[in-house]
Amino acid sequence: MHQIFRLDEIFEAICWFVKYESDGGKTLAALTRTCRTFENVALAALWESQDSLVPLARCLGAAIQETWKSNENIKPTNILCTERLPTLSEWKREHKHALFIKTFVSSQNPSILDHSIDTTVFIALFAHGSMPFFPNLQEFQWPLRGISDGDIPFITRFLGPKLEKITLNMPNNYKLDMLTLDHLLTIHALKEMSLKGEAGLGSLLSIRELITRSVQLRAFTCTIPLDLTHVRILATLRSLHRLSVIMPPMVDESFETSVGCDDPFPVLQTLTLAVSNLAGALHFIQLCPFTHVAQFELEIQENSLPDSPRYLEALGTLMVKQFSSKALQAFRLTSECGSGLPWDTTKAIRASTLRPFLSFRNLAMFHLDANWCYDLHNSFIEEAAKAWPSLRYIFLDPWGSWPVPRDRRLTLACFLPLVQHCPRIRNFAGLFEGCVPYISDTTRPGNGHEAEFVRDIFVGHSVSDIEAVALFLSDLFPHLEQIRSLSEADDTHARWEEVTKKVKEYTLVRSQMKAWYKEKDATAGPKKRSET
């Protein structure tokens, strides 16, 4: 054996590379049987991440029987069940492999979709000893594929002392038994928890008890609508950095306006909130200040409000009061309403609607994707560029409803202030029409400013002048690779493709000119010094 393979770091890198190749599992299995030097490293790569108990159950050899079950009402399935009690040697082999498992997360792997595990296998697996079945497990998702709700009591044997992240899919109206709950709370390494399922009295009681006693959590995600009681408990967690919750619709205006605790969410940095409408978001935000939040994502699940501009402006005004203007760096608002509404000047989002958001001077991302009506002009983009010097990403709902007269839409000219005032800009999207301002032959469009990080842009439909647009864009974006048009017309796509082609040609010419001038200045410098 070559001496290089005696270095664990080199062989470990090789094993992880092999794992993701075709038939990587077979190759790693063969390496484990090659020599003892390879065994542990290859086994670690082979077993580190699993999405089913089937491979591990098969380690019990003849103790596990695989039967084929099929009838008219049930999809054909391979059922793993116990044939007899495993022997001591079979237990040792299975336990040896279980030590290497660090991640248990279900996937859509089609190779295991046709397998399920009989309860008798669980009884056999977990009847051996009382210690955690996977002592080195760090990430766990329940239920695993092929496991029914009736096997939930076995969950405690999955929860080892090193568990850091857990995802629980809770059936409707299911309440965690106290044994499972107490076992969860003994895991001091647990930092991230995600609860998914349907709302029910049992599940809500379980969540309330769980977050009340999980004081060490750093991240909490829940897709079950919570009430004010849960929010009050979450606000007291001293280590919570990331929070993602769904709030139920507000049925009246009597919703309380305080979480009722001192210093709520003391270290919360990322807040993701799903509400039925903007009114629900206003109710939630007024509960308490979010002074440390750097990223705020808001998902509107309905779009039934007839006066969205008024609510959006009120949201921005309230955020100025409840969020820190220095801390907030990203704001994202999306909606699941579907197609955009017909453009209506009385319901359009204008500059005055978005102006409160300009108070957040350190904003790096501003994302609006709600399929609303818009009436924004280039002057607002210039105002935003001056207010957000750290801006990297701006998305202005290119699939929303914009003014039918195209002369009232945003144009490519609004790229100028973004490039001049936002040196870190990387990406922006909107319904930008393809017309550019007049620029003389002796003047560069960006006055020497370039957006070196921009690789692709979203644009609107029309292209007024292919040559002028290409010259304009090549000066602002020297590394532009793609222009994405929202038009469905083939001729419009063809024109923008021609613009993209010319931008690359002009960019190449500009780079060659820069190199030529640089070389010329380098050779001219010594001559001037010698003359003096």
HELIX and SHEET records of a PDB file:
HELIX    1   1 GLN A    3  ARG A    6  5                                   4    
HELIX    2   2 ASP A    8  LYS A   19  1                                  12    
HELIX    3   3 GLY A   24  THR A   32  1                                   9    
HELIX    4   4 ARG A   36  TRP A   47  1                                  12    
HELIX    5   5 VAL A   54  ALA A   57  1                                   4    
HELIX    6   6 ARG A   58  ALA A   63  5                                   6    
HELIX    7   7 LEU A   88  ALA A   98  1                                  11    
HELIX    8   8 PRO A  110  ILE A  112  5                                   3    
HELIX    9   9 THR A  119  PHE A  126  1                                   8    
HELIX   10  10 ASP A  149  PHE A  158  5                                  10    
HELIX   11  11 MET A  178  LEU A  185  1                                   8    
HELIX   12  12 LEU A  201  ARG A  213  1                                  13    
HELIX   13  13 LEU A  228  ALA A  235  1                                   8    
HELIX   14  14 LEU A  278  ILE A  285  1                                   8    
HELIX   15  15 SER A  308  GLN A  322  1                                  15    
HELIX   16  16 THR A  345  LYS A  347  5                                   3    
HELIX   17  17 ALA A  351  LEU A  354  1                                   4    
HELIX   18  18 ARG A  355  SER A  359  5                                   5    
HELIX   19  19 ASN A  378  ALA A  387  1                                  10    
HELIX   20  20 ARG A  406  ARG A  408  5                                   3    
HELIX   21  21 LEU A  412  CYS A  414  5                                   3    
HELIX   22  22 PHE A  415  HIS A  421  1                                   7    
HELIX   23  23 ILE A  466  LEU A  476  1                                  11    
HELIX   24  24 ASP A  490  GLU A  531  1                                  42    
SHEET    1   A13 SER A  49  GLN A  50  0                                        
SHEET    2   A13 THR A 103  PHE A 104  1                                        
SHEET    3   A13 GLU A 139  TRP A 142  1                                        
SHEET    4   A13 LYS A 165  MET A 170  1                                        
SHEET    5   A13 GLU A 192  GLY A 197  1                                        
SHEET    6   A13 ALA A 219  CYS A 222  1                                        
SHEET    7   A13 ARG A 242  ILE A 246  1                                        
SHEET    8   A13 THR A 270  VAL A 275  1                                        
SHEET    9   A13 GLN A 295  ILE A 300  1                                        
SHEET   10   A13 ALA A 330  SER A 335  1                                        
SHEET   11   A13 MET A 365  ASP A 369  1                                        
SHEET   12   A13 TYR A 393  LEU A 396  1                                        
SHEET   13   A13 ASN A 427  ALA A 429  1                                        
SHEET    1   B 3 ILE A  64  LYS A  69  0                                        
SHEET    2   B 3 THR A  77  THR A  82 -1                                        
SHEET    3   B 3 HIS A 115  ILE A 117  1                                        
SHEET    1   C 2 ALA A 348  ILE A 349  0                                        
SHEET    2   C 2 CYS A 373  TYR A 374  1                                        
SHEET    1   D 2 ASP A 456  VAL A 459  0                                        
SHEET    2   D 2 GLN A 482  SER A 485  1                                        
END                                                                             
